[in-house]
């Protein structure tokens, strides 16, 4: 469906029925082990807390990725097609992308997000700063199979550059990450590129501190998801009865975030009572960490060929540019 929002084109692609998402949330909490998808973190309070997390001394990913972009922007841009279409996956406020539009000589900006309100504000800000760039928004859940090729075909001769920063790829299992990378690859044609940020394997103490900071901001962020569940499911979780738990699972190469019941108690979830035993946990997030070699192997399995990557001085974070494998 194509709609016009204040003169800006916004395409609404297929997205999940809200009732289905709520059913998934309910089923996850009633399951054993209980789970909540990380996408439910980001209500207004969750977004504010996440912004505070990014400013914490312990939370290295945001500032480390930004440092790589600052130091290596020109050599990275050399591996991107000039005059392309910048596809900003999970664009949020679009600030990270706006730093690239001029160096990459972008002809068209396509913001992709599941939140229509975010998207409209992002298009407005981008148009104000870059009036020469055509701006378009796509409302979709790109974490599932998506198809925006008709949108890209509107601008022939401008290959796409898919931008996925922040190591959000780590929130997917390797199998899910492979599926997403393949979906992006299917849109690249011959000359498109993927520019992606990836958190790298490092010592457990550093990565655990990033997800369990001394001030307790991440703990508050984690517990806030229970308030979201209360609102969406007519539940009566008491966030104070759950502790924040984050640890590095070396065997799976991932950080795990859980909410742990501090004592045995029951919670009403709609019309169902769910008992939580003492120390029983709700899984709220996995964040996989990669070595450069392992991530390059994942890209190769997804159909990418030539790959370049850059890291910071400590090799804590990686930025990769990948193009399609030549047949």
C-alpha positions as CSV (number, residue, x, y, z in Angstrom):
1,X,0.0,0.0,0.0
2,X,1.4,3.4,-1.0
3,X,0.4,6.5,1.0
4,X,1.4,10.1,1.0
5,X,2.4,11.6,4.4
6,X,2.9,15.4,4.3
7,X,4.3,15.1,0.7
8,X,6.6,12.2,1.6
9,X,6.1,8.8,0.2
10,X,5.7,6.1,2.8
11,X,5.1,2.5,1.8
12,X,3.4,0.2,4.3
13,X,4.6,-3.3,3.6
14,X,3.1,-6.5,5.2
15,X,3.6,-6.4,9.0
16,X,2.4,-8.7,11.7
17,X,-1.1,-8.3,13.0
18,X,-0.7,-6.7,16.5
19,X,-3.0,-9.4,17.9
20,X,-0.5,-12.0,16.6
21,X,2.4,-10.2,18.3
22,X,0.5,-10.1,21.6
23,X,-0.3,-13.8,21.3
24,X,3.4,-14.5,20.7
25,X,4.3,-12.4,23.8
26,X,1.7,-14.3,25.9
27,X,2.8,-17.8,24.6
28,X,6.5,-16.9,25.3
29,X,5.8,-15.9,28.9
30,X,3.7,-19.0,29.5
31,X,6.3,-21.3,28.1
32,X,9.1,-23.1,29.9
33,X,11.6,-21.6,29.7
34,X,9.7,-18.3,29.6
35,X,10.8,-15.8,26.9
36,X,10.2,-12.2,25.7
37,X,11.3,-11.0,22.4
38,X,13.7,-8.0,22.6
39,X,11.4,-6.1,20.3
40,X,9.2,-5.5,23.3
41,X,11.9,-3.5,25.1
42,X,11.3,-0.4,23.1
43,X,8.3,1.5,24.4
44,X,8.9,5.2,25.2
45,X,10.5,4.4,28.6
46,X,12.6,1.6,27.1
47,X,13.9,3.9,24.3
48,X,14.9,6.5,26.9
49,X,16.7,3.9,29.0
50,X,18.4,2.5,25.9
51,X,19.7,6.0,25.1
52,X,21.1,6.2,28.6
53,X,22.8,2.8,28.2
54,X,24.6,4.0,25.1
55,X,26.2,6.8,27.1
56,X,27.5,4.6,29.8
57,X,31.2,4.1,30.3
58,X,30.8,0.3,30.2
59,X,28.7,0.2,27.0
60,X,31.5,0.1,24.4
61,X,29.6,-0.9,21.2
62,X,28.0,2.5,20.3
63,X,31.1,4.6,20.7
64,X,33.5,2.0,19.3
65,X,31.5,1.7,16.1
66,X,31.2,5.5,15.8
67,X,35.0,5.7,16.2
68,X,35.6,3.3,13.4
69,X,33.2,5.3,11.1
70,X,34.9,8.5,12.1
71,X,38.4,7.2,11.4
72,X,37.7,5.0,8.3
73,X,34.8,6.8,6.6
74,X,36.7,7.6,3.4
75,X,38.2,4.1,2.8
76,X,34.8,2.5,3.7
77,X,33.0,4.9,1.2
78,X,35.5,3.8,-1.5
79,X,33.9,0.3,-1.4
80,X,30.4,1.6,-1.7
81,X,28.7,2.4,-5.1
82,X,28.4,6.2,-5.7
83,X,25.0,7.6,-6.4
84,X,23.2,4.6,-4.8
85,X,20.1,4.1,-2.8
86,X,20.8,4.1,1.0
87,X,18.6,1.5,2.7
88,X,18.6,2.2,6.4
89,X,17.4,-0.9,8.2
90,X,15.8,-0.2,11.6
91,X,16.5,3.4,10.9
92,X,15.3,4.9,14.2
93,X,16.1,8.6,14.1
94,X,18.4,8.1,11.1
95,X,21.3,10.0,12.7
96,X,23.9,7.4,11.9
97,X,22.9,7.3,8.2
98,X,23.0,11.1,7.7
99,X,26.7,11.0,8.3
100,X,27.1,8.8,5.2
101,X,24.8,10.4,2.7
102,X,27.4,13.0,1.4
103,X,30.6,10.7,1.6
104,X,28.7,8.0,-0.3
105,X,27.2,10.4,-2.8
106,X,23.7,9.0,-2.0
107,X,21.0,9.7,-4.5
108,X,18.1,8.3,-2.5
109,X,17.4,7.5,1.2
110,X,15.1,4.7,2.1
111,X,14.3,4.5,5.8
112,X,13.0,1.1,6.9
113,X,11.4,0.7,10.3
114,X,8.4,-1.0,11.9
115,X,7.5,2.2,13.8
116,X,5.7,4.6,11.4
117,X,6.0,7.5,13.8
118,X,9.7,7.2,14.0
119,X,9.9,6.9,10.2
120,X,8.0,10.1,9.5
121,X,10.2,12.2,11.8
122,X,13.4,10.6,10.3
123,X,12.3,11.5,6.8
124,X,11.6,15.1,7.8
125,X,15.0,15.5,9.5
126,X,16.8,13.9,6.5
127,X,15.1,16.1,4.0
128,X,15.9,19.3,6.0
129,X,19.6,18.4,6.0
130,X,19.8,16.9,2.5
131,X,17.1,18.5,0.3
132,X,18.8,17.1,-2.8
133,X,18.3,13.5,-1.7
134,X,15.0,11.8,-2.5
135,X,13.6,10.4,0.7
136,X,11.2,7.4,1.1
137,X,10.0,5.3,4.0
138,X,9.0,1.7,4.2
139,X,7.1,0.5,7.2
140,X,7.8,-3.2,7.6
141,X,9.3,-5.9,9.9
142,X,12.5,-6.5,8.0
143,X,13.5,-9.2,10.5
144,X,11.2,-11.5,8.7
145,X,11.3,-12.2,4.9
146,X,10.7,-8.9,3.1
147,X,10.6,-7.8,-0.5
148,X,11.3,-4.2,-1.4
149,X,12.6,-4.8,-4.8
150,X,9.8,-2.9,-6.5
151,X,10.8,0.2,-4.4
152,X,14.4,-0.2,-5.5
153,X,13.3,-0.6,-9.1
154,X,11.8,2.9,-9.0
155,X,15.3,4.3,-9.2
156,X,17.1,2.4,-11.9
157,X,20.9,2.8,-12.2
158,X,21.2,3.4,-8.5
159,X,22.4,0.3,-6.7
160,X,21.3,-0.3,-3.1
161,X,23.5,0.1,0.0
162,X,21.9,-1.7,2.9
163,X,23.1,-0.2,6.2
164,X,22.6,-2.2,9.4
165,X,24.7,-0.7,12.2
166,X,24.8,-1.2,16.0
167,X,25.5,-5.0,15.9
168,X,21.8,-5.6,15.9
169,X,22.6,-8.7,13.8
170,X,23.8,-10.2,17.1
171,X,20.2,-10.4,18.4
172,X,19.5,-13.2,15.9
173,X,20.5,-16.8,16.3
174,X,23.2,-17.7,13.6
175,X,20.4,-19.4,11.6
176,X,18.2,-16.4,11.8
177,X,21.1,-14.1,10.9
178,X,21.8,-16.2,7.9
179,X,18.2,-15.9,6.7
180,X,18.3,-12.1,7.1
181,X,21.6,-11.8,5.3
182,X,20.2,-13.9,2.4
183,X,17.1,-11.7,2.3
184,X,19.3,-8.6,2.0
185,X,21.5,-10.4,-0.6
186,X,18.5,-11.0,-2.8
187,X,18.0,-7.3,-3.1
188,X,21.6,-6.3,-4.0
189,X,21.6,-7.1,-7.7
190,X,25.1,-7.1,-9.2
191,X,26.5,-3.8,-7.7
192,X,24.7,-3.4,-4.4
193,X,26.6,-3.6,-1.0
194,X,25.9,-4.3,2.6
195,X,27.5,-2.1,5.3
196,X,27.1,-3.7,8.7
197,X,28.4,-3.3,12.2
198,X,29.2,-6.5,14.3
199,X,30.3,-6.8,17.9
200,X,33.4,-9.0,18.1
201,X,34.4,-11.7,20.7
202,X,36.4,-10.3,23.6
203,X,37.1,-11.1,27.2
204,X,34.0,-12.0,29.2
205,X,34.5,-9.3,31.9
206,X,34.3,-6.5,29.4
207,X,31.3,-7.8,27.5
208,X,29.4,-8.7,30.7
209,X,30.0,-5.2,32.2
210,X,28.4,-3.7,29.1
211,X,25.2,-5.6,29.8
212,X,25.3,-5.2,33.6
213,X,26.5,-1.7,34.4
214,X,27.4,-0.5,37.8
215,X,24.6,2.2,37.9
216,X,21.9,-0.4,37.1
217,X,20.6,1.3,34.0
218,X,20.6,-1.9,32.0
219,X,18.8,-3.7,34.9
220,X,16.1,-1.0,34.7
221,X,15.9,-1.4,31.0
222,X,15.5,-5.1,31.3
223,X,12.8,-4.9,34.1
224,X,10.9,-2.3,32.1
225,X,9.8,-5.0,29.6
226,X,7.6,-6.5,32.4
227,X,5.7,-3.2,32.5
228,X,5.2,-3.5,28.7
229,X,3.9,-7.1,29.3
230,X,1.5,-5.8,32.0
231,X,0.1,-3.2,29.6
232,X,-0.2,-5.5,26.6
233,X,-1.4,-8.6,28.3
234,X,-3.4,-7.3,31.3
235,X,-0.8,-9.0,33.5
236,X,0.4,-8.2,37.0
237,X,4.2,-8.7,36.9
238,X,6.0,-6.9,39.8
239,X,9.3,-5.9,38.3
240,X,10.8,-5.6,41.8
241,X,10.4,-9.3,42.2
242,X,12.8,-10.1,39.4
243,X,16.5,-9.5,39.3
244,X,18.6,-8.7,36.3
245,X,21.0,-11.4,35.2
246,X,23.5,-11.0,32.3
247,X,26.4,-13.4,31.5
248,X,28.6,-14.5,28.6
249,X,27.8,-18.0,27.3
250,X,31.2,-18.9,25.9
251,X,30.0,-22.2,24.3
252,X,27.4,-20.3,22.2
253,X,29.5,-17.1,21.9
254,X,26.7,-14.9,23.2
255,X,25.6,-12.6,26.0
256,X,22.4,-13.7,27.6
257,X,20.1,-11.4,29.5
258,X,17.5,-12.9,31.8
259,X,15.0,-11.7,34.4
260,X,15.3,-14.0,37.5
261,X,12.5,-14.6,40.0
262,X,13.9,-13.6,43.4
263,X,11.4,-15.8,45.2
264,X,8.7,-18.2,44.2
265,X,5.5,-16.4,43.3
266,X,2.6,-16.5,40.8
267,X,1.8,-13.9,38.1
268,X,-1.5,-13.3,36.4
269,X,-1.2,-13.2,32.6
270,X,-4.6,-12.3,31.3
271,X,-6.9,-15.1,32.7
272,X,-4.0,-17.5,33.4
273,X,-1.9,-17.9,36.5
274,X,1.8,-18.6,35.8
275,X,4.0,-19.7,38.7
276,X,7.6,-18.8,38.7
277,X,9.9,-20.8,41.0
278,X,12.7,-19.1,42.9
279,X,15.7,-18.4,40.5
280,X,13.6,-19.3,37.4
281,X,14.3,-16.9,34.6
282,X,12.7,-15.2,31.6
283,X,15.0,-15.0,28.7
284,X,14.9,-11.4,27.3
285,X,17.8,-11.2,24.9
286,X,20.7,-13.0,23.3
287,X,23.5,-11.0,21.7
288,X,25.9,-13.1,19.6
289,X,29.5,-12.1,19.3
290,X,31.6,-13.0,16.2
291,X,35.2,-13.3,15.2
292,X,35.9,-11.6,11.9
293,X,36.5,-15.0,10.3
294,X,33.3,-16.5,11.6
295,X,31.3,-13.5,10.4
296,X,32.9,-13.6,7.0
297,X,32.0,-17.3,6.8
298,X,28.4,-16.4,7.6
299,X,28.4,-13.8,4.8
300,X,29.9,-16.3,2.4
301,X,27.1,-18.9,3.3
302,X,24.5,-16.1,2.6
303,X,25.8,-15.5,-0.9
304,X,28.3,-12.7,-0.5
305,X,31.7,-12.6,-2.2
306,X,34.3,-9.8,-1.8
307,X,34.3,-8.6,1.8
308,X,36.3,-5.8,3.5
309,X,36.3,-5.1,7.2
310,X,37.7,-2.5,9.7
311,X,38.1,-2.7,13.5
312,X,39.2,-0.4,16.3
313,X,42.6,-0.6,17.9
314,X,41.5,-3.3,20.4
315,X,39.5,-5.3,17.8
316,X,36.4,-5.0,19.9
317,X,34.0,-4.1,17.1
318,X,34.0,-4.8,13.3
319,X,32.5,-2.9,10.4
320,X,32.1,-5.0,7.2
321,X,31.3,-4.1,3.6
322,X,30.2,-7.1,1.5
323,X,29.1,-7.4,-2.1
324,X,27.3,-10.2,-3.9
325,X,29.3,-13.3,-4.9
326,X,29.9,-13.4,-8.7
327,X,28.2,-16.3,-10.4
